[in-house]
Amino acid sequence: MSYQSNRQIVIQPNSAEVRSMIPEEYVRIREEEMRAEAERQRRAQRLLAGRLWRSLAGYATRRAEAAERR
């Protein structure tokens, strides 16, 4: 009779710790990584959007000042 486990051996980088993880742990870790990446992407989008609106506001200000001088 052979026994197969769902656990896999994981060696953490820069660590002497070796432990086994079940697939659910892999899923949880991957979900955490995906959430963190999504948050980084949202932050980058907000930053880019802020820069875009700031540059548009600057452009509109320059156009208004140029129109006043005419």
Secondary structure as UniProt FT lines:
FT   STRAND          8..11
FT   TURN            13..14
FT   STRAND          18..21
FT   HELIX           23..69
//
